[in-house]
């Protein structure tokens, strides 16, 4: 069983890559913000969105889904640490997939926010890189 933590700034191709993986269960905080198919981001709800994503991921592990992908920015270790912890608990092998494309953010994230996220991005060689 595999867990892939997708990492990258907005517009780097994370969601495109995650949703192209046939048979994968994709967990994303973005899903919290879709209301009747319309993305309605509320920054004050971000902690709830990430909590919902963690709960969804844990439930997928409890069902023993063979391939789970966490599709969030995950620019710093503290952001994906909860997934590492639950993966260990459920026996998942963990990989990271770092996306570095330069497409436009599909959610209209301002350039200054993307620049700040790029500057704060932490490399992490403590777990395997996923290669197709």
BATORPA-420264 format. One record per atom (N, C-alpha, C, O, CB): y negated, z negated, x negated. Coordinates in steps of 0.1 Angstrom, whole numbers, padded with zeros to 4 digits, always signed. Atoms other than C-alpha are relative to their C-alpha. Glycine has a CB too. Layout:
# BATORPA-420264
YZX
...
//
This chain:
# BATORPA-420264
+0012+0000-0008
+0000+0000+0000
-0012+0000-0009
-0013-0007-0019
+0000-0012+0010
+0012-0002+0009
-0034+0010-0014
-0013-0003+0008
-0014+0000+0020
-0001+0014-0005
+0014+0002-0005
-0070-0001-0008
-0009+0007-0010
-0008+0004-0022
-0003-0016+0002
+0010-0007+0008
-0097+0022-0021
-0014-0005+0004
-0018-0004+0015
+0001+0015+0001
+0014+0004-0002
-0132+0007-0025
-0009+0012-0004
-0009+0015-0016
-0003-0013-0008
+0009-0011+0003
-0156+0036-0023
-0014-0006-0004
-0019-0014+0003
-0001+0010+0012
+0013+0005+0005
-0188+0030-0043
-0010+0011-0003
-0006+0022-0007
+0003-0009-0013
+0011-0009+0002
-0221+0048-0045
-0012-0002+0008
-0012-0009+0018
+0006+0015+0002
+0012+0002-0008
-0256+0050-0034
+0000+0010+0012
+0008+0018+0013
-0012+0004-0009
+0001-0009-0012
-0266+0066-0001
-0002+0015-0004
-0010+0018-0013
-0012-0004+0009
+0001-0014+0004
-0262+0104-0003
+0010+0004-0011
+0009+0016-0015
-0014+0003-0003
-0009-0003+0011
-0235+0103-0030
+0013+0006+0004
+0021+0011-0004
+0003-0012-0008
-0012-0006-0005
-0207+0116-0008
+0011-0009+0004
+0022-0005+0006
+0005+0010-0010
-0010+0010-0003
-0189+0084+0000
+0007+0003+0013
+0020+0004+0014
-0006-0014+0001
-0006-0002-0013
-0183+0090+0037
+0007+0013+0001
+0018+0014+0007
-0011-0001+0011
-0007-0013+0000
-0175+0127+0033
+0013-0001-0007
+0023+0004-0002
-0009+0011-0007
-0012+0002+0008
-0149+0118+0007
+0010-0008+0008
+0022-0004+0010
-0002-0006-0014
-0009+0009-0007
-0135+0089+0027
+0007+0006+0012
+0019+0005+0015
-0007-0013+0004
-0005-0006-0012
-0131+0108+0059
+0008+0013-0002
+0014+0019+0007
-0011+0004+0010
-0009-0011+0003
-0114+0137+0041
+0014-0004-0004
+0023+0005-0006
-0007+0008-0011
-0013+0005+0005
-0085+0115+0031
+0010-0001+0012
+0009-0010+0021
-0001-0013-0007
-0009-0001-0012
-0057+0125+0056
+0009-0013+0001
+0015-0018-0009
+0009+0012-0002
-0008+0011-0003
-0040+0095+0072
-0006-0013-0004
+0001-0024-0002
+0013+0002-0007
+0006+0013+0004
-0064+0069+0058
-0006-0007+0012
-0011-0001+0021
-0010+0003-0011
+0008+0009-0009
-0078+0040+0078
-0013-0002-0007
-0013-0009-0018
+0008-0013+0004
+0013+0001+0007
-0115+0041+0070
-0008-0012+0007
-0010-0012+0019
-0008+0013+0001
+0008+0012-0005
-0135+0008+0073
-0014+0002-0005
-0016+0004-0017
+0006-0013-0005
+0014-0002+0004
-0173+0012+0073
-0009-0009+0008
-0008-0010+0020
-0004+0015+0001
+0010+0008-0007
-0202-0011+0081
-0008+0009+0009
-0014+0004+0019
-0009-0008-0010
+0008-0010-0008
-0220+0020+0094
+0006+0001+0015
-0002+0003+0024
+0001+0014-0006
-0006-0001-0014
-0195+0020+0124
-0007-0010+0010
-0008-0007+0022
+0015-0002-0001
+0006+0010-0008
-0212-0011+0137
-0013+0005+0007
-0017+0000+0018
-0004-0013-0008
+0013-0005-0005
-0245+0008+0142
+0001+0012+0009
-0010+0017+0014
-0008+0003-0011
-0001-0011-0010
-0231+0036+0164
+0001-0005+0014
+0010-0013+0017
+0012+0009-0004
+0001+0003-0014
-0240+0032+0200
+0001+0013+0008
-0009+0021+0008
-0012-0009+0004
-0002-0012-0007
-0227+0059+0223
-0001+0012-0009
-0008+0022-0005
-0010+0001+0012
+0000-0011+0009
-0223+0082+0193
-0013+0002-0008
-0015+0011-0015
+0003+0012+0007
+0013-0001+0006
-0259+0076+0181
-0002-0012-0010
+0001-0023-0007
-0012+0000+0010
+0002+0010+0010
-0266+0058+0148
-0013-0007+0002
-0024-0001+0002
+0001+0007-0014
+0012+0008-0003
-0291+0030+0155
+0000-0012-0010
+0004-0023-0006
+0000-0005+0015
+0000+0010+0010
-0295+0010+0123
-0010-0011+0003
-0022-0008+0007
-0004+0006-0014
+0009+0012-0001
-0310-0025+0125
+0003-0009-0012
+0013-0015-0013
+0003-0008+0014
-0003+0008+0013
-0314-0042+0091
+0003-0014+0003
+0010-0020-0005
-0013+0001-0008
-0003+0014-0002
-0313-0076+0107
+0015-0002+0004
+0020-0013+0003
-0009-0005+0012
-0015+0000-0004
-0277-0068+0119
+0009+0003-0011
+0021+0003-0009
+0002+0009+0012
-0008-0004+0011
-0265-0058+0085
+0011-0010-0004
+0022-0007-0006
-0008+0002-0012
-0011+0010+0003
-0246-0091+0078
+0011+0001+0011
+0023-0001+0007
-0006-0014+0000
-0011-0001-0011
-0228-0087+0112
+0008+0012-0002
+0020+0012+0000
-0007+0000+0014
-0007-0013+0003
-0220-0051+0103
+0011-0002-0011
+0022+0003-0010
-0010+0011-0003
-0009+0002+0011
-0204-0061+0070
+0011-0010+0004
+0023-0008+0000
-0007-0005-0012
-0011+0009-0004
-0185-0090+0086
+0010+0007+0009
+0022+0005+0008
-0007-0012+0008
-0009-0008-0009
-0171-0066+0113
+0008+0009-0009
+0020+0011-0005
-0009+0008+0010
-0008-0009+0009
-0160-0043+0085
+0011-0007-0007
+0022-0002-0008
-0010+0007-0010
-0010+0009+0006
-0142-0071+0067
+0011-0003+0010
+0023-0002+0006
-0006-0012-0006
-0010+0003-0010
-0125-0081+0099
+0009+0012+0003
+0021+0011+0005
-0007-0005+0013
-0008-0012-0003
-0114-0045+0106
+0009+0003-0011
+0021+0007-0009
-0010+0012+0003
-0008-0003+0011
-0101-0041+0071
+0012-0010-0001
+0023-0006-0003
-0008-0001-0013
-0011+0011+0000
-0081-0074+0073
+0010+0004+0010
+0022+0002+0008
-0006-0014+0002
-0009-0003-0011
-0066-0063+0106
+0009+0012-0004
+0021+0012-0001
-0008+0003+0013
-0008-0011+0005
-0055-0030+0090
+0010-0004-0010
+0021+0001-0010
-0010+0011-0006
-0009+0005+0010
-0039-0049+0062
+0011-0008+0007
+0023-0007+0003
-0007-0009-0010
-0010+0007-0008
-0021-0071+0087
+0010+0009+0007
+0022+0006+0009
-0007-0009+0011
-0009-0010-0005
-0007-0040+0103
+0007+0008-0011
+0016+0017-0008
-0009+0010+0009
-0006-0007+0012
+0003-0028+0068
-0003+0015+0000
+0006+0023-0003
+0015-0003+0000
+0004-0014+0001
-0016+0004+0070
+0002+0004-0015
-0002-0003-0024
-0015+0003+0005
-0003-0004+0014
-0005+0024+0039
-0012+0003-0009
-0012+0001-0021
+0009+0011+0000
+0012-0004+0008
-0040+0036+0028
-0012-0004+0008
-0015+0001+0019
+0000+0016-0002
+0012+0005-0007
-0072+0018+0037
-0012+0003-0010
-0011+0001-0022
+0001-0015+0003
+0012-0004+0008
-0106+0030+0025
-0012-0008+0005
-0015-0008+0017
-0003+0015+0000
+0012+0007-0004
-0137+0008+0025
-0012+0009-0004
-0014+0011-0016
-0001-0014-0007
+0011-0010+0002
-0167+0032+0028
-0013-0007+0003
-0020-0006+0013
+0002+0012+0010
+0013+0006+0000
-0198+0011+0020
-0006+0003-0014
+0001+0009-0022
+0001-0015+0003
+0006-0003+0013
-0222+0014-0009
+0007-0008-0011
+0009-0002-0022
-0015-0004+0000
-0007+0008+0010
-0205-0015-0028
-0006+0002-0014
+0002+0004-0024
+0015+0005+0000
+0006-0002+0013
-0230-0012-0056
+0001-0012-0009
+0000-0011-0022
-0015+0003+0002
-0001+0012+0008
-0225-0048-0068
+0013-0007+0004
+0017-0006+0016
-0012-0009+0002
-0013+0006-0002
-0193-0068-0071
+0000-0010+0012
+0010-0010+0019
+0005-0008-0012
+0000+0010-0011
-0203-0095-0046
+0001+0007+0014
+0006+0001+0023
-0014-0008+0000
-0002-0008-0013
-0204-0067-0019
+0014+0003+0003
+0018+0003+0015
-0008+0012-0001
-0014-0004-0003
-0168-0058-0023
+0010-0011-0003
+0022-0010-0001
+0004+0012-0007
-0009+0012+0004
-0154-0092-0035
+0009-0004+0012
+0021-0008+0009
-0008-0011-0005
-0009+0004-0011
-0141-0101+0000
+0012+0009+0002
+0023+0004+0006
-0008-0001+0013
-0011-0009-0001
-0120-0070+0001
+0010-0002-0011
+0022+0000-0009
-0005+0015+0000
-0009+0002+0011
-0105-0077-0033
+0009-0013+0003
+0021-0013+0001
-0008-0003-0013
-0007+0012-0003
-0096-0112-0021
+0011+0002+0011
+0022-0002+0009
-0010-0011+0005
-0010-0002-0010
-0079-0101+0011
+0011+0010-0004
+0023+0009+0000
-0007+0005+0013
-0010-0009+0005
-0061-0072-0007
+0010-0008-0008
+0022-0005-0007
-0007+0011-0009
-0009+0008+0007
-0046-0098-0030
+0009-0008+0009
+0021-0009+0006
-0007-0009-0009
-0007+0008-0009
-0035-0119-0001
+0011+0009+0007
+0022+0004+0010
-0009-0006+0011
-0009-0008-0007
-0018-0089+0016
+0008+0010-0009
+0015+0018-0004
-0007+0008+0011
-0008-0008+0009
-0003-0073-0015
-0004+0015-0002
+0004+0024-0004
+0014+0000+0004
+0005-0013+0002
-0025-0042-0017
-0004+0003-0014
-0010-0006-0021
-0012+0003+0010
+0005-0004+0013
-0031-0023-0049
-0014+0005+0002
-0016+0014+0011
+0010+0011-0007
+0014-0003-0002
-0068-0019-0053
-0005+0011-0010
-0003+0009-0022
-0009-0012+0000
+0006-0010+0008
-0086+0012-0066
-0015+0001+0003
-0019-0003+0014
+0007+0014+0002
+0014-0004-0004
-0123+0022-0068
-0002+0015-0002
+0004+0021-0011
-0010-0008-0009
+0004-0014+0000
-0137+0056-0061
-0015+0000-0001
-0022-0003+0009
+0006+0009+0012
+0015+0000+0001
-0172+0060-0075
-0005+0014+0003
-0001+0024-0004
-0004-0004-0015
+0005-0013-0004
-0191+0089-0058
-0014+0001-0006
-0022-0009-0006
-0001+0001+0015
+0013-0002+0007
-0221+0103-0077
-0007+0013+0004
-0015+0018-0004
+0002-0001-0015
+0007-0012-0004
-0232+0133-0057
-0015-0002+0003
-0019-0014+0003
+0007+0006+0013
+0014+0002-0003
-0268+0139-0049
-0005+0008+0012
-0014+0016+0012
-0009+0006-0013
+0004-0005-0013
-0270+0149-0013
-0010-0008+0007
-0012-0020+0002
+0013+0002+0009
+0009+0008-0008
-0295+0137+0012
+0007-0010+0008
+0018-0007+0014
-0009+0009+0009
-0006+0011-0008
-0287+0104+0029
+0000+0004+0014
-0010+0009+0020
-0008-0013-0002
-0001-0004-0014
-0274+0111+0064
-0006-0010+0009
-0008-0007+0021
+0015+0002+0004
+0006+0010-0008
-0290+0079+0076
-0015-0002-0003
-0021-0012+0002
+0008-0013-0001
+0014+0001+0003
-0325+0085+0063
-0004-0012-0008
-0015-0017-0006
-0007+0000+0013
+0004+0011+0008
-0325+0058+0037
-0011+0005-0009
-0010+0015-0016
+0012-0005-0009
+0012-0004+0008
-0359+0059+0019
+0003+0002-0015
+0012-0006-0020
-0011-0010+0002
-0002-0002+0014
-0360+0072-0016
-0002-0012-0009
+0006-0015-0018
-0009+0011-0005
+0002+0011+0008
-0374+0040-0030
+0012-0010+0001
+0015-0017-0009
-0013-0007+0004
-0012+0009-0002
-0344+0020-0015
+0012+0006-0008
+0019-0002-0015
+0003-0001+0015
-0011-0006+0008
-0320+0045-0031
-0002-0002-0015
+0007-0005-0022
+0001+0015+0003
+0004+0002+0014
-0338+0042-0064
+0004-0014-0004
+0009-0017-0015
-0014+0003-0003
-0003+0014+0003
-0335+0004-0063
+0015-0002+0000
+0020-0010-0009
-0006-0009+0011
-0014+0002+0000
-0298+0006-0054
+0006+0006-0013
+0015+0001-0019
+0006+0006+0012
-0005-0006+0012
-0292+0030-0083
-0002-0009-0012
+0006-0010-0021
-0007+0014-0002
+0003+0009+0011
-0309+0006-0107
+0009-0012+0000
+0012-0018-0011
-0015-0004+0001
-0008+0012-0001
-0288-0023-0095
+0015+0003+0000
+0023-0007+0000
-0003-0007+0013
-0014-0004-0001
-0254-0004-0095
+0007-0007-0012
+0003-0005-0024
+0002+0015+0000
-0007+0007+0011
-0229-0025-0115
+0013+0008-0002
+0021+0010+0007
+0003-0014+0004
-0013-0005+0004
-0201-0008-0134
+0011-0011+0001
+0008-0022-0002
+0000+0007-0014
-0011+0010-0001
-0167-0025-0129
+0013+0006-0005
+0019+0014+0003
+0001-0006+0014
-0012-0005+0006
-0138-0017-0151
+0012-0010+0002
+0022-0008-0005
-0001+0004-0014
-0011+0010-0001
-0117-0047-0139
+0011+0005+0010
+0021-0001+0011
-0006-0013+0006
-0010-0006-0008
-0098-0025-0114
+0000+0015-0001
-0010+0021-0006
-0001-0004+0015
-0003-0014+0002
-0084+0010-0114
-0009+0010+0007
-0014+0007+0018
+0014+0003+0003
+0007-0011-0007
-0103+0042-0107
+0010+0009+0007
+0021+0011+0002
-0009+0009-0010
-0009-0008-0008
-0088+0063-0080
-0002+0015-0004
-0013+0019-0004
-0002-0002+0015
+0001-0015+0003
-0080+0099-0090
+0010+0007+0009
+0022+0002+0010
+0003+0002-0015
-0009-0008-0009
-0065+0124-0066
+0010+0008-0008
+0018+0015-0002
-0009+0010+0009
//
